[in-house]
Amino acid sequence: MRMFVAAIAFLFPALAYAQEHPVLPSQEVSAGDSIYLLEGEFTDQHGKTVRLKDFEGKPVVVSMFYASCPHACPLLISDIKKVERDVPEKLRRDLRVVLVTFDPDRDTPAKLRELGEAHRVDMSRWSFLRTDPDRVRELAALLGIRYRFGKDGSIGHSSVITLLDREGRIAARIDGLRQPNHDLVREATTLLEARK
């Protein structure tokens, strides 16, 4: 409980000043479009170059984080793991998770791999990605995530978990930490069953 309260205290200032600085994508990608229209290269936790379009064809849970985040991001990863656990086990193998760091300068592939191992996630289905700062801003805008760097190197950010359909369109989302996940899990299950 204390960790949850600390996370909320950490987030409120971030949400306040994030409202003042909306970021819009430079590419012609709008709500309702596939986020896979966002071009550019990403690097995963294994050092492999990927594009968002590489995830097309399977439902994807996507969010943004940074590895040195002390409170909100560990809770965010825990929330995503709960979504994963709540999806029926027989369907889970076709669900993908993509986490993109706000902090590509510090979050090297090795650090991203360490983080995945520390959280004991299935690294064959979870991708921890880094990309250039412009692409980070564009993706955050498309996902409705606000963030800002503090002078001390911390990053204030909103916490959003988004489910993408097989074409990369937003199918469901959860705003905030420790929120009910029923709607997102139900939609993920429906998408996963559609190919059975």
C-alpha positions as CSV (number, residue, x, y, z in Angstrom):
1,M,0.0,0.0,0.0
2,R,2.8,2.4,0.8
3,M,4.4,1.8,-2.6
4,F,1.0,2.6,-4.3
5,V,0.7,5.9,-2.3
6,A,4.2,6.8,-3.2
7,A,3.5,6.2,-6.9
8,I,0.4,8.3,-6.8
9,A,2.3,11.2,-5.1
10,F,5.0,10.8,-7.8
11,L,2.5,11.0,-10.6
12,F,0.3,13.9,-9.7
13,P,2.9,16.6,-10.4
14,A,3.7,14.9,-13.7
15,L,0.1,15.0,-14.8
16,A,-0.3,18.6,-13.8
17,Y,2.6,19.9,-15.9
18,A,2.1,17.5,-18.7
19,Q,-1.2,19.2,-19.4
20,E,0.6,22.3,-20.3
21,H,2.8,20.7,-23.0
22,P,0.8,18.6,-25.4
23,V,2.9,16.9,-28.1
24,L,1.5,16.2,-31.5
25,P,3.0,13.7,-34.0
26,S,4.7,15.1,-37.0
27,Q,3.5,12.3,-39.3
28,E,0.0,12.1,-40.6
29,V,-1.2,9.5,-38.2
30,S,-4.4,10.2,-36.4
31,A,-6.8,8.5,-34.0
32,G,-8.3,5.4,-35.6
33,D,-5.3,4.8,-37.8
34,S,-2.9,2.0,-37.2
35,I,0.1,3.1,-35.1
36,Y,2.1,0.9,-37.4
37,L,1.9,3.8,-39.9
38,L,4.5,5.4,-37.6
39,E,7.8,4.8,-39.4
40,G,11.3,4.5,-38.0
41,E,13.5,2.0,-36.4
42,F,13.5,0.7,-32.8
43,T,16.1,-1.5,-31.1
44,D,14.9,-4.3,-28.8
45,Q,16.5,-5.8,-25.6
46,H,18.5,-8.2,-27.7
47,G,20.0,-5.4,-29.9
48,K,17.9,-6.3,-32.8
49,T,16.5,-3.6,-35.1
50,V,12.7,-3.7,-35.4
51,R,9.8,-1.6,-36.7
52,L,6.4,-1.3,-35.1
53,K,4.9,-2.9,-38.2
54,D,6.8,-6.1,-37.3
55,F,4.2,-6.7,-34.6
56,E,1.3,-6.7,-37.1
57,G,-0.8,-9.8,-37.1
58,K,-1.1,-10.4,-33.3
59,P,-2.9,-8.4,-30.6
60,V,-0.3,-6.2,-28.8
61,V,-0.4,-4.6,-25.3
62,V,1.8,-1.5,-25.6
63,S,2.9,1.1,-23.1
64,M,5.8,3.5,-22.3
65,F,8.2,3.5,-19.3
66,Y,11.8,4.0,-18.4
67,A,14.1,1.5,-16.7
68,S,15.3,3.6,-13.7
69,C,11.7,4.7,-12.8
70,P,11.5,4.0,-9.0
71,H,7.7,3.7,-8.5
72,A,5.3,4.0,-11.4
73,C,7.0,1.8,-14.0
74,P,7.4,-1.3,-11.8
75,L,3.7,-1.0,-11.0
76,L,2.9,-0.5,-14.7
77,I,4.8,-3.7,-15.6
78,S,3.0,-5.5,-12.8
79,D,-0.4,-4.3,-14.2
80,I,0.6,-5.6,-17.6
81,K,1.6,-9.0,-16.2
82,K,-1.8,-9.1,-14.5
83,V,-3.5,-8.5,-17.9
84,E,-1.4,-11.3,-19.3
85,R,-2.4,-13.7,-16.4
86,D,-6.1,-12.8,-16.8
87,V,-6.1,-13.8,-20.5
88,P,-7.0,-17.5,-20.9
89,E,-3.8,-19.5,-20.8
90,K,-4.5,-21.3,-24.1
91,L,-4.6,-17.9,-25.9
92,R,-1.7,-16.2,-24.1
93,R,1.0,-17.4,-26.4
94,D,-0.3,-15.2,-29.2
95,L,-0.4,-12.0,-27.1
96,R,2.6,-9.6,-27.5
97,V,3.7,-6.9,-25.1
98,V,5.7,-3.9,-26.3
99,L,7.2,-1.4,-23.9
100,V,9.0,1.7,-25.3
101,T,11.4,3.7,-23.1
102,F,11.1,7.4,-22.7
103,D,14.9,7.4,-22.0
104,P,16.9,5.9,-24.9
105,D,20.1,7.6,-23.8
106,R,20.3,5.6,-20.6
107,D,18.2,2.6,-21.5
108,T,20.6,0.5,-23.5
109,P,19.6,-2.9,-24.9
110,A,21.6,-4.5,-22.0
111,K,19.7,-2.5,-19.5
112,L,16.3,-3.3,-21.1
113,R,17.2,-7.0,-21.1
114,E,18.2,-6.8,-17.4
115,L,14.8,-5.2,-16.6
116,G,12.9,-7.9,-18.5
117,E,14.9,-10.6,-16.6
118,A,14.3,-8.9,-13.3
119,H,10.6,-8.9,-13.9
120,R,10.6,-12.5,-15.1
121,V,8.7,-11.9,-18.2
122,D,8.5,-14.1,-21.3
123,M,11.2,-12.5,-23.4
124,S,10.0,-14.3,-26.5
125,R,6.7,-12.3,-26.3
126,W,7.8,-9.1,-24.5
127,S,9.8,-6.5,-26.4
128,F,11.5,-3.6,-24.6
129,L,12.3,-1.0,-27.2
130,R,14.3,2.1,-27.5
131,T,14.3,4.7,-30.4
132,D,15.2,8.3,-31.1
133,P,13.6,11.1,-29.0
134,D,11.5,12.3,-31.9
135,R,9.9,8.9,-32.4
136,V,9.4,8.6,-28.6
137,R,7.4,11.9,-28.7
138,E,5.4,10.8,-31.7
139,L,4.5,7.4,-30.2
140,A,3.6,9.0,-26.9
141,A,1.2,11.4,-28.6
142,L,-0.5,8.6,-30.6
143,L,-1.0,6.6,-27.4
144,G,-2.2,9.6,-25.3
145,I,0.8,9.5,-22.9
146,R,2.2,12.7,-21.5
147,Y,5.8,12.9,-20.1
148,R,8.4,15.4,-19.2
149,F,12.0,15.2,-18.0
150,G,12.8,16.6,-14.6
151,K,16.0,18.4,-13.8
152,D,17.1,15.5,-11.6
153,G,16.8,13.0,-14.5
154,S,13.5,11.6,-13.4
155,I,10.7,11.5,-15.9
156,G,7.1,12.5,-14.9
157,H,4.7,10.6,-17.1
158,S,1.1,9.4,-17.3
159,S,0.6,5.6,-17.2
160,V,-1.5,4.1,-20.0
161,I,-1.8,0.5,-21.1
162,T,-3.1,0.2,-24.6
163,L,-4.4,-2.9,-26.5
164,L,-3.8,-2.8,-30.3
165,D,-5.7,-5.1,-32.6
166,R,-3.9,-7.2,-35.2
167,E,-3.7,-4.2,-37.6
168,G,-2.3,-1.9,-34.9
169,R,-5.4,0.1,-34.2
170,I,-6.3,1.0,-30.6
171,A,-8.9,-1.6,-29.3
172,A,-8.9,-0.8,-25.6
173,R,-7.0,1.1,-23.0
174,I,-6.5,1.5,-19.2
175,D,-5.6,5.0,-17.9
176,G,-3.7,5.0,-14.6
177,L,-2.2,2.4,-12.3
178,R,-4.0,-0.4,-10.5
179,Q,-7.2,0.2,-12.5
180,P,-9.7,-2.6,-13.4
181,N,-8.6,-4.5,-16.5
182,H,-11.8,-6.4,-17.3
183,D,-12.6,-4.5,-20.5
184,L,-9.1,-4.7,-21.9
185,V,-8.8,-8.4,-21.0
186,R,-12.2,-9.2,-22.6
187,E,-11.2,-7.3,-25.8
188,A,-7.8,-9.1,-25.9
189,T,-9.5,-12.5,-25.5
190,T,-12.0,-11.7,-28.3
191,L,-9.2,-10.7,-30.6
192,L,-7.1,-13.8,-29.7
193,E,-10.1,-16.1,-30.2
194,A,-10.9,-14.6,-33.6
195,R,-8.1,-16.6,-35.2
196,K,-9.1,-19.9,-33.6
